[in-house]
Amino acid sequence: MSKNVHGFPTPDPRGPEHQAREDAQERDNRAFVQEEQHKTSTEAPAKTPKKAALSSWIGSALEYYDFAVYGTAAALVINQLFFPEDTAPGVAILASMATVGVAYVVRPLGALIMGPLGDRYGRKFVLMLCLFLIGASTFIVGCLPTFDQVGYLAPALLVLCRIIQGLSASGEQSSAISVSLEHATEHRRALTASWTLHGTQFGTLLATAVFIPFTIFLSEDALMSWGWRVPFWLSAVVVLVAFLIRRGLEEPPAFRENKTAGAVSPLAQTLKYHKAAVARVAVAAMINSVNIVFTVWSLSFATNVVGLDRSTMLLVPVVANFVALLTIPLFGALADRFGRRPVFIIGALAGGLAMNGYLGAIYSGNWILIFIMGVMMSGVLYSMANAVWPAFYAEMFPTSVRVTGLALGTQIGFAVSGGFVPV
């Protein structure tokens, strides 16, 4: 019930009976969320949580391999290949960064599509659909003609592929988190769900590492003609591995029970009863700006503005993400022991503050300081929040609307932080 400026309840104009029904629904909804937070998956085979975590891990690795490989290419070569040669360097870089942002801007639309599909037809259905869409669109980017070959059709096709990536990525991560969380045992939910973000770090590491040998061993002409395409083509291998793992994955018991009970429109239920939770997740998800600055914007700033060596700069996220692979499970386990909120808040605040130090290190040109600040910011501090948010956000929603609510909240936050920060 709403309150007036004096703090007293404002009567519902539709009558006390209607207000009583809404209050009862809200109480039942909160109780349902709290009850589900303590459910276990004991009726599933013991190996199921591990298989679910592996499935989520490989899908997230593919998703962020695709996003990171494009972000790396956008910082290094896209601005020179997909826009007119007479474009001012600063304008070309800005346009290249905008193509990074467009995939984030469309992600809330993807959440409106993929989220309800995941809650109505199953997490596995959305996982397989998104796997195909992300993999196909990434592979096609590696096959696109350049501006010199087809003119303005080149950036148009590039943006189209980025839109498909953004739409599909919005359902992939939310479904993967829901699967791992709902298969997890009660006291290991944060740890199990953290493997989804562990996969994102591995995908980011792999994407950056793949570019390094091409920048070192290929000439500038070879890199610009065909070398940049190979990392995009390699996504086909990840898709194949992910498909083989996911095809035998079962839906979580909690989802099967909810589906049997009959499904109400997940989107309508989310917008009616879970608006506050969606808003909380959207605001918290803006911590993604730290990751965008670290993986995309800082690379462009370091190489195009400060003039630092491209190959050496690529090593910074590789080292930082390797450290993150070690710290994410640790912070997930800490969240199971001490709670989600304290670990998340410390990581989010400290990671944001450290970002300024990292950019200052880049501007100074001191490589030792750059590596120390990069590892501290992304590998340790930001990873504290990154490890916890899958369980922290997902537990705000019941099974019936978990994918929808999680997708809407995270993708709105990602759209604001990832869509405009690169530009």
C-alpha positions in Angstrom: 0.0 0.0 0.0 1.3 3.5 -0.9 1.8 6.3 1.6 1.1 10.0 1.5 3.6 12.8 2.2 2.9 12.4 6.0 3.7 8.7 6.0 0.2 7.5 6.4 -1.3 4.8 4.1 -3.2 6.1 1.1 -6.5 4.2 0.6 -6.8 2.4 -2.7 -9.5 4.1 -4.8 -10.6 0.7 -6.2 -11.8 -0.3 -2.7 -10.5 -2.2 0.4 -11.2 -5.6 -1.1 -9.0 -5.0 -4.1 -6.2 -3.6 -1.8 -6.5 -6.6 0.5 -6.1 -9.0 -2.5 -3.0 -7.2 -3.7 -1.5 -7.1 -0.2 -2.2 -10.9 0.2 -0.6 -11.6 -3.2 2.5 -9.5 -2.2 2.9 -11.4 1.1 2.4 -14.8 -0.6 5.0 -13.8 -3.3 7.6 -12.8 -0.7 7.0 -16.0 1.2 7.3 -18.0 -2.0 10.7 -16.4 -2.8 12.0 -17.0 0.7 10.8 -20.6 0.5 12.5 -21.2 -2.8 15.8 -19.8 -1.6 16.0 -22.8 0.7 14.9 -25.5 -1.7 17.4 -28.2 -2.6 17.8 -30.5 -5.5 18.1 -33.7 -3.6 15.6 -35.5 -6.0 18.1 -34.9 -8.8 21.1 -37.2 -9.3 24.2 -36.1 -7.5 26.0 -35.4 -10.7 23.3 -33.0 -12.0 24.5 -29.8 -10.2 28.0 -30.4 -11.7 26.6 -31.0 -15.1 24.3 -27.9 -14.9 27.3 -25.8 -13.7 29.4 -27.1 -16.6 26.6 -26.4 -19.1 26.3 -22.8 -17.7 30.0 -22.4 -17.7 30.5 -23.4 -21.4 27.6 -21.2 -22.6 28.8 -18.2 -20.7 32.3 -18.8 -22.0 30.9 -18.8 -25.6 28.8 -15.7 -25.0 31.6 -13.6 -23.6 34.1 -15.0 -26.0 31.9 -13.6 -28.7 31.5 -10.3 -27.0 35.1 -9.9 -26.0 36.5 -11.0 -29.4 34.3 -8.4 -31.0 35.3 -5.8 -28.4 39.0 -6.5 -29.0 38.5 -6.3 -32.7 36.6 -3.1 -32.4 39.4 -1.5 -30.5 42.1 -2.7 -32.9 40.8 -3.2 -36.4 37.1 -2.6 -36.9 37.5 1.1 -37.1 39.9 0.7 -40.1 37.9 -1.9 -42.0 34.2 -1.1 -41.8 34.2 2.7 -42.3 35.4 5.0 -45.1 39.2 5.6 -45.3 38.7 9.4 -45.3 36.8 9.2 -41.9 38.7 11.1 -39.2 40.4 8.6 -36.9 38.5 9.8 -33.9 35.2 9.5 -35.7 36.0 6.0 -36.9 37.0 4.9 -33.3 33.7 6.4 -32.0 31.7 4.6 -34.7 33.5 1.3 -33.9 32.7 1.7 -30.2 29.1 2.4 -31.1 28.9 -1.0 -32.7 30.0 -2.5 -29.4 27.3 -0.6 -27.6 24.4 -1.5 -30.0 24.5 -5.1 -28.8 23.9 -3.9 -25.2 21.2 -1.5 -26.2 19.0 -4.2 -27.7 19.5 -6.6 -24.8 16.4 -5.4 -22.9 14.4 -6.3 -26.0 16.0 -9.7 -26.0 15.1 -10.1 -22.3 11.4 -9.4 -23.2 11.6 -12.2 -25.8 13.9 -14.8 -24.3 13.0 -14.4 -20.6 9.3 -15.5 -20.9 10.4 -18.3 -23.3 12.7 -19.6 -20.6 10.0 -19.5 -17.9 7.3 -21.0 -20.1 9.1 -23.6 -22.3 12.2 -24.3 -20.3 15.7 -23.1 -19.5 17.2 -25.7 -21.8 15.1 -24.6 -24.8 16.4 -21.0 -24.5 20.0 -22.2 -23.8 20.0 -24.2 -27.1 18.4 -21.4 -29.1 20.7 -18.7 -27.8 23.7 -21.0 -28.3 22.9 -21.3 -32.0 22.2 -17.6 -32.5 25.3 -16.3 -30.7 27.6 -18.8 -32.5 26.1 -18.2 -35.9 26.2 -14.4 -35.7 29.8 -14.5 -34.4 31.0 -16.8 -37.2 29.3 -14.6 -39.8 31.1 -11.5 -38.5 34.3 -13.2 -39.5 32.9 -13.7 -43.0 31.7 -10.1 -43.6 33.0 -8.0 -46.5 34.8 -4.8 -45.6 33.9 -1.2 -46.5 36.3 -1.3 -49.5 34.4 -4.3 -50.9 30.7 -3.4 -50.5 30.6 0.2 -49.1 28.1 1.1 -46.5 26.6 -2.4 -46.6 29.6 -3.6 -44.6 28.8 -1.6 -41.4 25.0 -2.3 -41.8 25.7 -6.1 -41.9 28.0 -5.7 -38.9 25.4 -3.9 -36.9 22.8 -6.6 -37.8 25.1 -9.3 -36.5 25.7 -7.3 -33.3 21.9 -7.0 -32.8 21.5 -10.8 -33.1 24.3 -11.3 -30.6 22.7 -8.9 -28.2 19.2 -10.4 -28.4 20.5 -13.9 -27.8 23.0 -13.0 -25.1 20.2 -11.6 -23.0 18.5 -15.0 -22.7 21.7 -17.1 -22.5 23.1 -15.8 -19.2 19.8 -15.6 -17.3 18.8 -19.1 -18.3 22.3 -20.5 -17.5 22.2 -18.9 -14.1 18.7 -20.2 -13.4 19.7 -23.7 -14.4 22.8 -23.8 -12.2 21.0 -22.2 -9.2 18.0 -24.4 -9.4 20.1 -27.6 -9.6 22.4 -26.5 -6.7 22.2 -27.8 -3.2 21.1 -25.4 -0.5 24.4 -24.4 1.0 26.3 -24.1 -2.3 24.0 -22.0 -4.4 26.3 -19.0 -4.7 29.3 -21.1 -5.5 27.5 -23.2 -8.1 26.0 -20.1 -9.7 29.3 -18.4 -9.7 30.6 -20.8 -12.3 28.4 -19.0 -14.9 30.5 -15.9 -14.3 33.7 -18.0 -14.2 32.8 -19.0 -17.7 32.5 -15.3 -18.8 36.0 -14.6 -17.5 37.4 -17.6 -19.3 35.6 -16.5 -22.5 37.0 -13.0 -22.1 40.5 -14.4 -21.4 40.3 -16.7 -24.4 39.1 -14.0 -26.8 41.9 -11.7 -25.8 44.6 -14.4 -25.8 43.6 -15.6 -29.3 44.3 -12.1 -30.8 47.8 -11.9 -29.3 49.7 -14.3 -31.7 48.0 -12.6 -34.7 49.2 -9.2 -33.6 52.7 -10.5 -32.9 53.4 -12.8 -35.8 51.4 -11.4 -38.6 52.2 -8.3 -40.6 49.8 -5.4 -40.5 48.5 -6.2 -44.0 47.9 -9.9 -43.1 46.2 -9.0 -39.9 43.9 -6.5 -41.7 43.1 -8.9 -44.6 42.4 -12.2 -42.9 44.1 -12.5 -39.5 41.3 -10.7 -37.6 38.7 -13.1 -39.0 40.1 -16.3 -37.5 39.1 -15.6 -33.8 35.5 -15.2 -35.0 35.6 -18.4 -36.9 36.9 -20.3 -33.8 33.6 -19.7 -32.1 32.2 -22.7 -34.1 34.4 -25.0 -32.0 33.0 -23.6 -28.8 29.4 -24.0 -30.1 30.0 -27.6 -30.9 31.4 -28.4 -27.5 28.6 -26.5 -25.7 26.0 -28.4 -27.8 27.4 -31.8 -26.9 27.3 -30.9 -23.2 23.9 -29.3 -23.1 21.9 -31.8 -25.1 21.8 -34.2 -22.2 20.9 -31.5 -19.6 17.7 -32.0 -17.7 15.3 -29.2 -16.6 15.6 -28.4 -12.8 13.0 -30.2 -10.6 11.6 -26.8 -9.4 10.9 -25.7 -13.0 9.2 -29.0 -13.8 6.9 -28.7 -10.8 6.1 -25.2 -11.7 5.4 -26.1 -15.3 3.1 -28.9 -14.3 1.1 -26.5 -12.1 0.3 -24.4 -15.1 2.0 -21.3 -16.3 0.7 -17.7 -16.1 2.3 -15.1 -18.4 5.8 -14.8 -16.9 6.2 -11.2 -18.3 2.8 -10.1 -16.9 3.6 -11.6 -13.5 7.0 -10.0 -13.4 5.8 -6.6 -14.3 2.9 -6.8 -11.8 4.5 -8.3 -8.7 8.3 -8.0 -9.1 8.9 -4.5 -10.4 10.9 -3.5 -7.4 13.2 -6.6 -7.7 13.7 -5.8 -11.4 14.6 -2.2 -10.5 17.1 -3.3 -7.8 18.8 -5.7 -10.2 18.9 -3.1 -13.0 20.7 -0.6 -10.8 23.1 -3.1 -9.3 23.9 -4.5 -12.8 25.4 -1.2 -13.8 28.6 -2.4 -12.2 29.2 -4.0 -15.6 30.6 -0.6 -16.7 33.8 -1.6 -14.9 34.2 -4.6 -17.1 33.4 -2.6 -20.3 35.9 0.1 -19.5 38.5 -2.6 -18.7 38.0 -4.9 -21.7 37.1 -2.4 -24.5 37.5 1.3 -23.8 40.8 1.2 -22.0 42.3 -0.9 -24.8 41.3 1.6 -27.4 42.5 4.5 -25.1 45.8 2.9 -24.5 46.6 2.0 -28.1 45.0 4.8 -30.0 45.4 7.8 -27.6 48.3 7.1 -25.3 50.2 5.1 -28.0 51.1 2.0 -25.9 52.1 -1.3 -27.5 49.1 -3.3 -28.7 50.4 -6.8 -28.0 51.6 -5.9 -24.5 48.3 -4.2 -23.7 46.4 -7.3 -24.7 48.3 -9.2 -22.0 46.8 -7.1 -19.2 43.2 -8.6 -19.5 44.7 -12.0 -20.0 46.6 -11.9 -16.7 43.7 -10.2 -14.9 41.1 -12.8 -16.2 43.5 -15.7 -15.3 43.5 -14.3 -11.7 39.7 -14.0 -11.8 39.4 -17.7 -12.6 41.1 -18.4 -9.3 39.2 -15.8 -7.2 35.6 -16.2 -8.5 35.0 -19.6 -6.9 36.6 -18.4 -3.7 34.2 -15.4 -3.5 31.3 -17.6 -4.4 32.1 -19.8 -1.5 32.5 -16.8 0.8 29.0 -15.6 -0.2 27.6 -19.0 0.8 29.2 -18.6 4.2 28.8 -14.9 5.0 26.0 -13.8 2.8 25.6 -12.3 -0.7 25.3 -8.6 0.2 28.6 -7.9 2.1 30.7 -9.6 -0.5 28.9 -7.9 -3.4 28.9 -4.4 -1.9 32.6 -4.5 -1.1 33.5 -5.7 -4.6 31.3 -3.3 -6.4 32.5 -0.2 -4.6 36.2 -1.1 -4.5 36.2 -2.2 -8.1 34.7 1.1 -9.2 37.2 3.1 -7.3 40.1 1.0 -8.6 39.0 1.7 -12.2 40.2 5.3 -11.9 43.6 4.1 -10.7 43.8 1.7 -13.7 43.1 4.5 -16.2 45.6 6.7 -14.5 48.2 3.9 -14.7 47.6 3.7 -18.5 48.0 7.4 -18.9 51.3 7.3 -17.1 52.6 4.6 -19.4 54.1 2.6 -16.5 53.7 -1.1 -17.5 54.3 -2.4 -13.9 51.6 -0.1 -12.5 49.3 -1.0 -15.4 49.5 -4.7 -14.7 49.2 -4.3 -10.9 46.1 -2.0 -11.2 44.5 -4.1 -13.9 44.8 -7.4 -11.9 43.7 -5.7 -8.7 40.7 -4.0 -10.3 39.4 -6.8 -12.6 41.0 -10.0 -11.2 40.3 -9.4 -7.5 37.9 -6.5 -6.6 35.5 -6.6 -9.5 35.5 -10.4 -9.3 34.1 -10.2 -5.8 30.8 -8.7 -7.1 31.0 -10.7 -10.3 31.1 -14.0 -8.4 28.1 -13.2 -6.2 25.6 -11.4 -8.4 24.3 -14.6 -10.2 22.9 -16.0 -7.0 22.2 -12.6 -5.4 20.0 -11.4 -8.3 18.4 -14.7 -9.2 17.2 -15.4 -5.6 15.1 -12.2 -5.8 12.7 -14.0 -8.1 10.6 -17.2 -7.7 11.1 -20.1 -10.2 8.0 -19.1 -12.2 9.5 -15.8 -13.3 13.2 -16.2 -12.6 14.5 -16.1 -16.1 12.2 -13.2 -17.1 12.9 -11.1 -14.0 16.6 -11.8 -14.0 16.9 -11.1 -17.8 14.9 -7.8 -17.6 16.9 -6.5 -14.6 20.4 -7.4 -15.7 19.9 -6.5 -19.4 18.5 -3.0 -18.5 21.5 -2.4 -16.3 23.9 -3.8 -19.0 22.3 -1.7 -21.7 22.8 1.5 -19.7 26.4 0.6 -18.7 27.5 -1.3 -21.8 25.6 0.7 -24.4 26.9 4.2 -23.6 30.2 3.7 -21.6 32.2 2.6 -24.7 31.1 5.7 -26.6 
